[in-house]
Every structure is written in C-alpha cells, then in structure tokens.
Amino acid sequence: METWFIILISLCIPALLKSLIGRIIIFSSEKKQKLPPEPITFPVIGNFLWLRKSTSELEPVFRNLRNKYGPIITLRIGSRPAIFVASHKVAHHALVHNGALFSDRPKALPASDVLSSNQHIISSATYGPTWRTLRRNLTSEILHPSRVKSYSGARRWVLGILIHLLVVDSTSAQVGVGVGVRVVDHFQYAMFCLLVLMCFGDRLQEKQIKEIETVQRQVMLSFSRFNILNFWPSLGKIVFRNRWKELLELRQNQEKVLIPLIRSRMELVKQRQQQQGEQDDPDPQVKEKLEDVVAYVDTLVDLELPDEKRKLEEGEMVSLCHEFLSAGTDTTSTALQWIMANLVKYPAVQAKLYQEINEEEDLQRMVYLKAVVLEGLRRHPPVHFVVPHSVTRDVELDGYLIPKDATINFMVAEMGWDPKVWDHPMDFNPDRFLQGQGSTLDMDITGSREIKMMPFGAGRRICPGFNLALLHLELFVANLIWYFQWIPAPAHDPVDLSEKEEFTVVMKKPPASPPHPSTSHCSSSLP
C-alpha cells in the first residue's frame, strides 16, 4: 500500500504542476479571449471531482450556476473546457445558423474509443466524409419512408408480443397469481425485438434476443463506471488496470455475441448477389427468402469509407450495430414509459386520447396523439443533454470565445422546462401544442425555424432516426390506449414522476402492476 501511495504521489505532483502552469497560461490568454464564465475550481482536484459525477448529479449544479452566471457556462472537465448552453436562441444560432462550424465532435475519450471503434459510428464520428457516408447509408437505406413501410410486418409482430405480455400480466393479477413485472421492462423488450429485427433481418429465437439484450445492457449500464479512465489515461491504465480489463472484457463479450450474426447476414448478402448475377429470374422461393427484409447489417457489408478507401471491419460493424440498437431502444422505450405514466397521472388526457383513437382510424391524422407524444418528449426527454458538439476552429458565440478544443453541451431538459418559453412548464399539457380547434400542431421538432425544445438535437447532427422514433411512439401509445385502460397501481398512487439516470433518464419508481383491459378491446392492432 505504501509503495502504491508513493507511486501515486510521484505521478500526481508533476501532473499538478503542469496543470497549474497550463492554467496560468490559459488564464492569461482567456483574459483577452473571454470564455463563458466558470466557477473557481482547484486544478486537477476540481477536474477530477467533476469527472466522477454523472450528468444527473451535475444537473442541479448547472441549474445553480446558470442562475449565477447566465445561460452559457464553462466547467473544467478532464483536460479541456466543457461549455454548457441552456439558451434556446444561442442553441439555434450555433446549431442552425452556424451548423457547419458547430457540427464536429470532440476527440473520443479513451473509454468511449473502445466502443466506438475509434469514432467510426454516426453519433461520434468527426464532421467530414466518413460521418456523411455512415449517416447517408442509414437515412437512405433503412430510414427512407419506403424502407420504414417495409417493416410494418415487424411492427405488427412486436405489438403482438407486447399486447400478449400485458394481457398475461393483467390476467395473472386479476386471479392473484405472480408478483407482477414492471411494464417498462415489457416496453423495452418489445422495442428491442423490433430493433434487433431491423438490424439483423431475422426474427431471432428468444434465447438469441436475450443474449444480445444482456450484453447490450451490460455495456450501457456499466459504462459510467469507466469515466474515471478518461482522467489522465496513461496514469489510469496503471492505477485502474482492473477496470480497463473489465471494459475490454465487456467489448469482447459484445463481439462474441454480435459477430456471428453479422457474418450470417454477410453470407446472405453474398448469396443474394450471386443469385442476381446467375439468374435473370431466380426460383421464387429462393428470391422470397433472400429478399425478405433488408437489414441494417446488409447495408454495411459493401459500404466503403471514403477517407480510408476501405470497407468496414467487423469490429466497426459491431460498434454501428451497438449504436443502432441502443439509440433506438432505450430512448424510445424510456419516452414511452414517461408518456404512459403521465396518461395514468392525468386520466382526463387519457380519456381524450382514447376518444380520438376510437373515432379516427388513420394514425397519421391523430393530432391529439401527436401532441401527447410531443408533450412527453418536452416534459421528460429521455436524455437531458445531446451528444457533445465541438467546433472546427475558434469561434465566437453570444460574445464569448468557443475554443476549438472545447466540448459544447446543449441542455435539452432545461430548454423544455424554461418558463420564459413554456407556460407552467412542469405540467403535462398536450393542448399547448394544438393550434386553433386542435386540427394542426404548432411545433417544429427539428428546430429549423426556432428551437423551443430539442429532444432529438437540432441542425446537421439532429438524430437521423427522429421520424422513426415518433412513428414508433405514436403507434405504441395508440395501441396501448386502445387495448387497455391505464390506472394507478395501488402502491404508486399518486404516480411518482421522480427521476434517476441509467443509460437514459428513467422513472425512479416505475409501477409494476399491469393495466386493465379496455372495455372496447378489439382483436387487431391499429395500423
């Protein structure tokens, strides 16, 4: 123990001196260049303390700092300044008016680099040809309206799974059997089944889905434990070598589960190409099998990276599949959880929504449904910060310097709760989105005109799957209200809307009791 203490002190003293000297130089430079205001912190120690905290722990700190310093503040997190923006107008000016300047990503921290294959995923790739190629592939091959329509059968299949699970729980509860399962677990499993099918193209066996789900949850829920590895990585690899080993083992387990599925689809793509080359009119049964569903993995097989003049490696495909599954599952199922909780808390809203669903057969014409979904995203965004941005060069924003090496974080929840923009922002009130007699919606979710809320981000880096997420939320909410009446669980009356952070910001005490079947239960789901 004494030897380790001496080694640690020996390593920390030079680091502290280096940081102090660098801080003096930075302070002298910043007096001229004026970064956004920041609280006084002690070098190294202050940075270390910030780095250990999760965003949910930092959020109250940001709120207090905003009251003191204004809507743009600076914190020293790690080796570079982190700038936090809580102003709608400043966010719009940066992300929309100056999108080309603010669309870069910071260099990945060491722990993140392991899972992103050196930033070869859409969310963290630097702004340039590789990012454009990866994003264009996703939006044109998987998220194009015609392709989304082709997954309608998969959506019906998954809805059937979810309704069945809830009916079983509801029936068991009525006869006093079982202890109840959290409904959010069913939401998450159903959404995950849908994304697995879209990613790998097959209705996999439940055992396979559970294997994928297990390894994905392990990676996402334990990732915050590895933040400490990003503070002086060369030192961290010595002091926290066991934690580095744990991170690498998580990645290896992920590859062990996903790579066989990727190889299976690669072989199918090869067969499809051979069939197309060998026969003008292939056997109908073979053709049906090969062209059943185009999976996300299929589109990655022959994709070439323009900067590096090569195809994707298997590890990079694993990272892209991880991104596809995690981004599409947890955020959407979390949003669904919050929406349904509020429909329980506000039965008048649930009744109004049920009336619309009962009178209107076309999902796209259910205006109040869309308002309910938007209000859920405003009041309870699944993530309270978008993925950090960075700038391609030193720029000025709202009178402050934004240096090239800084990270810029946009505070999603704070914007959605701003009383200067939203009346009674902590209330759940879908009517705020309705215009006139409720026939149209008064909201641009992309923030192109102005930013009032940005649950999917805004500008060039807006989440490419936001339209798919809205479709899934509307479809699931409509069917859940059509099939069931949602009432408070006896142990959770009134509904507790307190939060906690996992991979997303979820309910701290989600109810476990199943819903009651609706009196107008029908035999088929809504389209």
Backbone hydrogen bonds, N-H to C=O, Kabsch-Sander energy under -0.5 kcal/mol:
donor,donor_aa,acceptor,acceptor_aa,energy
5,F,1,M,-2.2
6,I,2,E,-2.3
7,I,3,T,-2.3
8,L,4,W,-2.7
9,I,5,F,-2.6
10,S,6,I,-2.5
11,L,7,I,-1.9
12,C,8,L,-2.3
13,I,9,I,-2.4
15,A,11,L,-1.2
16,L,12,C,-2.9
17,L,13,I,-2.6
18,K,14,P,-2.7
19,S,15,A,-2.4
20,L,16,L,-2.5
21,I,17,L,-2.6
22,G,18,K,-2.7
23,R,19,S,-2.7
24,I,20,L,-2.1
25,I,21,I,-2.1
26,I,22,G,-3.0
27,F,23,R,-3.1
28,S,24,I,-2.2
29,S,25,I,-2.3
30,E,26,I,-3.4
31,K,27,F,-1.5
32,K,28,S,-0.6
32,K,29,S,-1.0
33,Q,29,S,-1.7
34,K,30,E,-3.7
45,I,43,P,-2.9
46,G,42,F,-3.3
47,N,42,F,-0.5
48,F,44,V,-2.7
49,L,45,I,-2.2
50,W,46,G,-2.2
51,L,47,N,-2.3
52,R,48,F,-1.4
53,K,49,L,-0.7
53,K,50,W,-1.1
58,L,54,S,-1.8
59,E,55,T,-1.8
62,F,58,L,-2.6
63,R,59,E,-2.2
64,N,60,P,-2.0
65,L,61,V,-2.7
66,R,62,F,-2.8
67,N,63,R,-1.7
68,K,64,N,-1.3
69,Y,65,L,-3.7
70,G,65,L,-0.5
70,G,66,R,-2.1
73,I,84,F,-1.9
74,T,37,P,-2.5
75,L,82,A,-2.8
77,I,75,L,-1.1
77,I,80,R,-0.9
78,G,76,R,-0.6
80,R,77,I,-0.9
82,A,75,L,-3.4
83,I,81,P,-0.5
83,I,407,T,-3.5
84,F,73,I,-2.6
85,V,409,N,-3.1
86,A,71,P,-2.5
91,A,87,S,-2.3
92,H,88,H,-2.4
93,H,89,K,-2.5
94,A,90,V,-2.2
95,L,91,A,-3.1
96,V,92,H,-1.9
97,H,92,H,-1.8
98,N,93,H,-0.9
99,G,96,V,-0.9
101,L,98,N,-0.8
102,F,98,N,-1.7
104,D,390,S,-1.3
113,D,109,L,-2.3
114,V,110,P,-1.0
114,V,111,A,-0.5
115,L,111,A,-0.8
116,S,112,S,-1.9
117,S,113,D,-0.6
118,N,113,D,-1.8
120,H,116,S,-2.7
125,A,121,I,-1.8
128,G,126,T,-0.5
131,W,126,T,-0.6
132,R,128,G,-2.4
133,T,129,P,-2.4
134,L,130,T,-2.4
135,R,131,W,-2.7
136,R,132,R,-2.8
137,N,133,T,-2.1
138,L,134,L,-1.7
139,T,135,R,-2.7
140,S,136,R,-2.5
141,E,137,N,-2.1
142,I,138,L,-1.7
143,L,138,L,-2.3
147,R,144,H,-0.7
148,V,144,H,-2.8
149,K,145,P,-2.2
150,S,146,S,-1.1
151,Y,147,R,-0.6
151,Y,148,V,-1.1
152,S,149,K,-1.8
155,R,151,Y,-2.1
156,R,152,S,-2.2
157,W,153,G,-2.2
158,V,154,A,-2.4
159,L,155,R,-2.6
160,G,156,R,-2.1
161,I,157,W,-1.8
162,L,158,V,-2.5
163,I,159,L,-2.9
164,H,160,G,-2.2
165,L,161,I,-2.3
166,L,162,L,-2.3
167,V,163,I,-2.6
168,V,164,H,-2.5
169,D,165,L,-2.2
170,S,166,L,-2.7
171,T,167,V,-2.8
172,S,168,V,-2.6
173,A,169,D,-2.4
174,Q,170,S,-1.8
175,V,171,T,-1.4
176,G,173,A,-0.9
177,V,172,S,-3.3
183,V,511,P,-1.0
185,D,182,R,-1.2
186,H,182,R,-1.0
187,F,183,V,-2.3
188,Q,184,V,-2.7
189,Y,185,D,-2.3
190,A,186,H,-2.6
191,M,187,F,-2.4
192,F,188,Q,-2.3
193,C,189,Y,-2.5
194,L,190,A,-1.9
195,L,191,M,-2.3
196,V,192,F,-2.7
197,L,193,C,-2.0
198,M,194,L,-2.1
199,C,195,L,-2.1
200,F,196,V,-3.1
201,G,197,L,-2.4
204,L,202,D,-1.6
209,I,205,Q,-2.3
210,K,206,E,-2.6
211,E,207,K,-1.9
212,I,208,Q,-2.4
213,E,209,I,-2.9
214,T,210,K,-2.7
215,V,211,E,-2.1
216,Q,212,I,-2.3
217,R,213,E,-2.6
218,Q,214,T,-2.3
219,V,215,V,-1.8
220,M,216,Q,-2.4
221,L,217,R,-2.8
222,S,218,Q,-1.2
223,F,219,V,-0.5
225,R,222,S,-1.2
226,F,223,F,-2.0
227,N,224,S,-1.4
229,L,226,F,-1.4
230,N,227,N,-2.0
231,F,228,I,-1.2
232,W,230,N,-0.8
235,L,232,W,-1.1
236,G,232,W,-2.7
237,K,233,P,-2.5
238,I,235,L,-1.2
239,V,235,L,-2.5
240,F,236,G,-2.9
241,R,238,I,-0.8
244,W,240,F,-2.0
245,K,241,R,-2.2
246,E,242,N,-2.0
247,L,243,R,-2.2
248,L,244,W,-2.4
249,E,245,K,-2.1
250,L,246,E,-2.0
251,R,247,L,-2.0
252,Q,248,L,-2.2
253,N,249,E,-2.4
254,Q,250,L,-2.0
255,E,251,R,-2.4
256,K,252,Q,-2.2
257,V,253,N,-1.5
258,L,254,Q,-2.5
259,I,255,E,-2.3
261,L,257,V,-0.6
262,I,258,L,-2.2
263,R,259,I,-2.8
264,S,260,P,-1.9
265,R,261,L,-1.8
266,M,262,I,-2.3
267,E,263,R,-2.1
268,L,264,S,-1.7
269,V,265,R,-2.6
270,K,266,M,-2.0
271,Q,267,E,-2.3
272,R,268,L,-2.5
273,Q,269,V,-2.3
274,Q,270,K,-2.2
275,Q,271,Q,-2.7
276,Q,272,R,-2.2
277,G,273,Q,-1.7
278,E,274,Q,-2.3
279,Q,275,Q,-2.1
287,K,283,D,-2.8
288,E,284,P,-2.5
289,K,285,Q,-1.9
290,L,286,V,-2.5
291,E,287,K,-2.0
292,D,289,K,-0.7
295,A,293,V,-0.7
296,Y,198,M,-2.4
297,V,199,C,-2.3
299,T,295,A,-1.1
299,T,296,Y,-0.6
300,L,296,Y,-0.6
300,L,297,V,-1.4
301,V,297,V,-0.9
301,V,298,D,-0.7
303,L,300,L,-0.6
305,L,310,R,-3.4
309,K,305,L,-1.6
310,R,305,L,-1.0
312,L,303,L,-0.9
317,M,313,E,-2.0
318,V,314,E,-2.2
319,S,315,G,-1.9
320,L,316,E,-2.2
321,C,317,M,-2.6
322,H,318,V,-2.6
323,E,319,S,-2.2
324,F,320,L,-2.4
325,L,321,C,-2.7
326,S,322,H,-2.6
327,A,323,E,-2.5
328,G,324,F,-1.5
329,T,325,L,-1.6
330,D,326,S,-1.1
331,T,326,S,-0.7
333,S,329,T,-2.8
334,T,330,D,-2.2
335,A,331,T,-2.2
336,L,332,T,-2.4
337,Q,333,S,-2.1
338,W,334,T,-2.2
339,I,335,A,-2.4
340,M,336,L,-2.5
341,A,337,Q,-2.1
342,N,338,W,-2.1
343,L,339,I,-1.9
344,V,340,M,-1.5
345,K,341,A,-2.1
346,Y,342,N,-2.4
349,V,346,Y,-0.9
350,Q,346,Y,-1.7
351,A,347,P,-2.6
352,K,348,A,-2.1
353,L,349,V,-2.3
354,Y,350,Q,-2.6
355,Q,351,A,-2.1
356,E,352,K,-1.8
357,I,353,L,-2.5
358,N,354,Y,-2.5
359,E,355,Q,-1.5
360,E,356,E,-2.0
363,L,361,E,-0.7
365,R,362,D,-1.4
366,M,363,L,-1.5
367,V,365,R,-1.5
370,K,366,M,-1.7
371,A,367,V,-2.1
372,V,368,Y,-2.4
373,V,369,L,-2.2
374,L,370,K,-2.4
375,E,371,A,-2.6
376,G,372,V,-2.0
377,L,373,V,-2.1
378,R,374,L,-2.2
379,R,375,E,-2.9
380,H,376,G,-2.3
386,V,410,F,-1.4
389,H,408,I,-3.0
390,S,104,D,-1.9
392,T,101,L,-1.3
395,V,402,I,-2.1
397,L,400,Y,-2.9
400,Y,397,L,-1.8
401,L,34,K,-2.5
402,I,395,V,-3.4
406,A,403,P,-1.7
407,T,81,P,-2.0
408,I,389,H,-3.2
409,N,83,I,-3.5
409,N,407,T,-0.5
411,M,85,V,-2.9
411,M,409,N,-0.5
412,V,384,H,-1.1
412,V,410,F,-1.2
413,A,384,H,-1.0
415,M,411,M,-1.5
416,G,412,V,-1.9
417,W,413,A,-1.2
418,D,415,M,-1.0
421,V,418,D,-1.7
422,W,418,D,-2.7
427,D,424,H,-1.9
429,N,427,D,-0.9
432,R,429,N,-1.7
433,F,430,P,-2.1
434,L,431,D,-1.5
435,Q,440,T,-2.1
438,G,435,Q,-1.3
439,S,435,Q,-0.8
440,T,435,Q,-0.8
442,D,433,F,-3.1
443,M,441,L,-0.9
445,I,443,M,-0.7
447,G,444,D,-1.5
452,K,450,E,-0.7
452,K,453,M,-0.5
456,F,457,G,-0.5
457,G,454,M,-1.6
459,G,446,T,-0.7
460,R,95,L,-0.7
461,R,458,A,-0.7
462,I,459,G,-1.6
463,C,456,F,-3.0
466,F,463,C,-1.5
469,A,465,G,-2.5
470,L,466,F,-2.3
471,L,467,N,-2.2
472,H,468,L,-2.6
473,L,469,A,-2.5
474,E,470,L,-2.7
475,L,471,L,-2.6
476,F,472,H,-2.7
477,V,473,L,-2.7
478,A,474,E,-2.3
479,N,475,L,-2.0
480,L,476,F,-2.5
481,I,477,V,-2.3
482,W,478,A,-2.1
483,Y,479,N,-2.4
484,F,480,L,-1.7
485,Q,516,H,-4.0
486,W,484,F,-0.5
487,I,485,Q,-0.6
492,H,489,A,-2.0
493,D,490,P,-0.6
497,L,495,V,-0.7
500,K,506,V,-2.1
502,E,500,K,-0.6
502,E,504,T,-3.4
505,V,382,P,-3.3
506,V,500,K,-2.4
506,V,504,T,-0.8
508,K,498,S,-2.5
516,H,485,Q,-2.5
518,S,483,Y,-3.3
521,H,518,S,-1.4
